[in-house]
Amino acid sequence: MDQYEMIRTGCRVYGQNISEMARLTGHSRNTIKKAIRGEPWGYKERAHQPFPVLDKYLTIIDGWLTGDKCSPKKQRHTARRIYNRLVEEHGYTGSEPTVRRYVRFAKLAWGSTYPAPLFHAIRKLDMKGKRIGARRRRSWSGRRSG
């Protein structure tokens, strides 16, 4: 954002042209023009992530995930298990990260029925790095340990 402001003030206040600003900043002239017009640069997150390889398998995956809502947590499908079943049972030829990404988006879209994958692995810590609720143990000599 600092360079964005520098480009705008250099052109508007000091009257530098686009070529001079491109030399000063190292950006292309097109980028300088965008900054002068006020267009933000950078990456935008997609509103909808397409899954073209998974298109014919989406109903199968959604069926497995909706069936998992009723089953105990330990018996639910993981993204890896879903990928393995797709390859073995349905001849899926795509990649595993594509399946993982779709499963993550699907679970987020369905709400809090599915907790975050590492939710139970994260321990609540206090500011000193000790687990909250953990008691200190005393050794036989009376000193505190832990």
HELIX and SHEET records of a PDB file:
HELIX    1   1 ASP A    2  ARG A   12  1                                  11    
HELIX    2   2 ILE A   18  THR A   25  1                                   8    
HELIX    3   3 ARG A   29  ARG A   37  1                                   9    
HELIX    4   4 ASP A   55  TYR A   57  5                                   3    
HELIX    5   5 LEU A   58  ASP A   68  1                                  11    
HELIX    6   6 LYS A   73  GLN A   75  5                                   3    
HELIX    7   7 ALA A   79  HIS A   90  1                                  12    
HELIX    8   8 GLU A   96  ALA A  109  1                                  14    
SHEET    1   A 2 ARG A 137  ARG A 138  0                                        
SHEET    2   A 2 ARG A 144  SER A 145 -1                                        
END                                                                             
